[in-house]
Every structure is written in C-alpha cells, then in structure tokens.
C-alpha cells in the first residue's frame, strides 16, 4: 500500500492513466473489428472505408503509447492485404 504522499499521488495517476489507456485500446479494437466484419461480409467498399477510418485510429494509439509502432504497421499491412485480396477475387 502507498504510504508517502508522492506514492499515493502516483497510485491515483496510475488509476487515471489505466482507465484512459483501456478506453483507447477498446476504441482501437472496435475499429479493427469493423474492418474484420466488413471483410467477412464480402463488402469491398465497406471494407475499404473501414480500413481507411481505422488506420489513423491505430496510428494514434502508437503516438499515445498504447500500441507499438511495428504492431500497428503489421496489423494495417495484413488488413490491407486482405481487403485487396477481397477486391481482386
């Protein structure tokens, strides 16, 4: 348990940051899920639009420290590949 005033303050700050990070992570996952659902439904235009909207959201997670840069790049690359494969099929 936090005893000093500084450690108590840090504990409060940690709770606040955790809640914010959790909300941001959830928001990113929602955008990614929308892309996945559009791909699964086979709707090319919806998939492209969902990916276009999800990309900046995922990169915002990188700048906020929620997601690693390479992880975000990998996810975007794989989703883009799947959307393009859907378009070419």
Helices and strands as residue ranges (DSSP letters): H 5-41, H 44-63, H 69-88
